[in-house]
Amino acid sequence: MASRMSDVPVKVRRVRDNRDLPLPSYQTELSAGLDLHADLEAPVTLEPLQRALVPTGLALELPAGFEGQVRPRSGLAVKLGLTCLNAPGTIDADYRGEVKVLLVNLSNQPVTLERGDRVAQLVVAPVSRATLVEVEVLSDTERGSGGFGSTGVPGRSGRC
C-alpha cells in the first residue's frame, strides 16, 4: 500500500472571472502534478514550431521554501507534439502574477487549444537555498571535469 504524500497548503486566486474552469487538480491519488487549464477567450492554433504563452487565469501564493514547477503533460507531447519551453518553468514563492504556460508545437501539424484544455502540470516542490563558499581547489572525484556524455551510455561501450 502506498504511503500518503504530505499536503502543502497553496493559496490560489482567480485573476479574472473564470469560474467555469476548475482549479488545478491531481488526476490520480499519487499524481505528482496538478493539471493546469487554459484560460482562453477563443481557441488558439499553434502552427508547427510556433509557440504561445497560454494563460491559466490563476495566481499562486506558494509557501516559503517551495517552488512551483510547470512541466509538460506527457499525453500532449506524445499525441500532439506539444511541450513546454523552459521546462520545468519555475514559479518562485514570491511571485504573485498570473501563471502562464509557454507551449511550443513540435509536430508537423497545426494544433488548436480550446478553453479549459489541460495544457501543463504544476508540481509543488521544496527548494534549498545555497550558500556559496568560494575556494581555490575542489575535491577530486572519479568523474572530474567530464561533462555532457562523459559517463557514456550503459551497454554501449562508453559511447554517448
C-alpha distance (Angstrom), angle and dihedral (degrees) to the residues before:
residue distance angle dihedral
M1 . . .
A2 3.79 . .
S3 3.77 119.0 .
R4 3.80 118.9 -120.9
M5 3.77 116.3 -100.2
S6 3.79 117.4 -127.4
D7 3.80 118.1 -99.9
V8 3.81 119.4 -126.0
P9 3.81 113.9 -162.4
V10 3.81 110.9 -128.7
K11 3.80 120.9 -178.3
V12 3.80 114.4 -138.1
R13 3.81 129.1 -166.4
R14 3.78 127.8 -168.6
V15 3.82 106.7 -130.0
R16 3.82 93.1 -157.1
D17 3.79 139.1 8.4
N18 3.80 101.1 -65.9
R19 3.80 103.3 133.2
D20 3.81 88.6 138.4
L21 3.82 87.2 73.4
P22 3.79 120.7 75.4
L23 3.77 121.3 -123.6
P24 3.80 113.4 -104.8
S25 3.79 111.3 -77.7
Y26 3.77 142.5 -178.0
Q27 3.80 112.8 -107.2
T28 3.82 95.7 -152.1
E29 3.80 135.9 23.0
L30 3.81 93.2 -102.1
S31 3.82 100.7 33.8
A32 3.79 112.5 137.3
G33 3.81 95.4 -153.2
L34 3.78 136.6 54.5
D35 3.80 113.0 -135.5
L36 3.81 114.1 -115.9
H37 3.82 118.5 -147.2
A38 3.81 128.3 -143.8
D39 3.81 112.0 -111.5
L40 3.80 95.1 -157.6
E41 3.81 125.4 160.4
A42 3.82 90.3 -155.6
P43 3.81 134.8 7.0
V44 3.80 115.4 -77.7
T45 3.81 121.3 -149.3
L46 3.78 118.9 -155.2
E47 3.77 114.0 -157.6
P48 3.82 118.5 -149.4
L49 3.83 109.9 -62.2
Q50 3.81 91.2 4.6
R51 3.80 119.1 130.8
A52 3.77 132.0 -154.9
L53 3.78 136.4 -171.6
V54 3.80 103.1 -129.3
P55 3.82 117.4 -158.7
T56 3.81 121.0 -137.2
G57 3.80 96.1 -167.7
L58 3.80 90.4 -129.4
A59 3.79 137.4 108.4
L60 3.81 122.4 -164.7
E61 3.77 138.0 -150.0
L62 3.78 104.6 -153.8
P63 3.79 117.3 -169.0
A64 3.80 118.9 -108.1
G65 3.79 110.1 -87.5
F66 3.82 93.8 35.9
E67 3.79 136.9 88.5
G68 3.78 134.2 -166.5
Q69 3.79 114.8 -124.3
V70 3.82 115.4 -157.1
R71 3.79 107.9 -152.2
P72 3.79 136.6 175.9
R73 3.79 121.0 -96.6
S74 3.79 109.5 -119.3
G75 3.81 93.5 -141.6
L76 3.81 92.6 56.8
A77 3.78 90.6 47.3
V78 3.79 97.2 50.3
K79 3.83 98.6 35.9
L80 3.81 102.1 36.2
G81 3.81 107.2 13.9
L82 3.83 92.9 -116.8
T83 3.78 119.8 142.9
C84 3.78 139.4 157.1
L85 3.77 121.6 -98.0
N86 3.83 116.9 -137.0
A87 3.80 87.8 22.8
P88 2.83 123.5 -147.0
G89 3.77 91.5 35.6
T90 3.79 112.2 -160.9
I91 3.80 125.2 -130.7
D92 3.79 106.7 -164.3
A93 3.80 120.6 -142.2
D94 3.82 90.7 -115.5
Y95 3.84 95.9 51.5
R96 3.80 113.6 106.4
G97 3.80 101.7 171.5
E98 3.78 128.4 105.3
V99 3.79 116.3 -66.2
K100 3.80 109.4 -122.3
V101 3.79 129.9 -178.0
L102 3.82 120.9 -136.5
L103 3.81 104.7 -145.9
V104 3.78 129.4 -177.2
N105 3.79 128.8 -167.2
L106 3.80 107.7 -133.2
S107 3.80 94.1 173.5
N108 3.78 126.5 94.0
Q109 3.83 92.2 -119.6
P110 3.83 131.7 72.2
V111 3.81 114.0 -102.0
T112 3.80 122.5 -155.4
L113 3.80 121.4 -151.2
E114 3.79 120.2 -154.9
R115 3.78 132.2 -159.1
G116 3.80 109.4 -80.1
D117 3.81 96.6 19.4
R118 3.79 112.9 146.8
V119 3.82 100.3 -116.1
A120 3.81 106.0 169.0
Q121 3.76 143.1 -9.7
L122 3.77 130.2 -111.3
V123 3.79 119.7 -142.8
V124 3.81 116.5 -168.6
A125 3.80 107.3 -149.9
P126 3.80 137.6 172.9
V127 3.79 117.5 -109.7
S128 3.77 133.5 -159.7
R129 3.78 126.4 -144.2
A130 3.77 113.8 -131.6
T131 3.76 122.3 -136.8
L132 3.80 105.6 -152.9
V133 3.78 116.3 -141.0
E134 3.80 112.8 -167.5
V135 3.81 114.2 -141.3
E136 3.80 136.4 171.3
V137 3.83 95.7 -131.4
L138 3.81 133.5 27.9
S139 3.81 122.3 -147.6
D140 3.82 117.6 -93.6
T141 3.79 121.8 -107.6
E142 3.80 133.8 -178.6
R143 3.81 90.1 -108.3
G144 3.79 95.1 45.6
S145 3.79 113.0 172.9
G146 3.82 95.2 -20.2
G147 3.80 107.7 139.3
F148 3.78 137.3 -174.5
G149 3.80 110.9 6.1
S150 3.80 93.9 -2.3
T151 3.79 93.6 127.6
G152 3.82 93.8 51.1
V153 3.77 128.4 -143.3
P154 3.83 118.0 -67.7
G155 3.80 111.6 -105.2
R156 3.80 93.3 15.5
S157 3.79 101.5 93.6
G158 3.79 93.8 -109.1
R159 3.82 95.2 -51.7
C160 3.80 115.0 140.4
